[in-house]
Amino acid sequence: MKTDDHESFHRMIDEGLAGALSAERERSLRRHLDTCSPCQQYLSASNRVVAGLGGFSFEVDPTLNARVVESLRLRAQQIRAAQPRRRRWVLVSLAAFVLTMGGSFVDRQFGNLIAPVLDVQRAQVQQVLLALWIVPSLCVLLLFPLLPLLSKAGTHRKEGTR
């Protein structure tokens, strides 16, 4: 017999020991076991393992279940508590984006108005505004959504050193 056939019959033996084998497949397995020595040995070894597990027992601290449930409850509360903060960070990031874009637009327009008053070229005022307002604003805007992640990384690092 091919190894693949033996593997399929081994799975059938395992299913039969677990009580999950249909009557038709059980008849097929019995016919195969009548003529296949390797599968008979596998069934015998599996029966010995199952019988050996019958005498296996261990003691569990009765408070373990309560501690596990309490830990899961606390973790669920922490996750729920973190959700509003994430929403708030998204809203604040969106507001920062709108303000940055609006402020940058106003500054560019303001630069067009102030250039003749200061007697400088409009491009120079726009370059100064770009360097001193728009680029730093965009950098802060890009950094702002990363703050919660950086804060979380720092918290995890502190917990790991304890």
Order of alpha helices (4+ residues) and beta strands (2+ residues): alpha-alpha-alpha-alpha-alpha-alpha-alpha
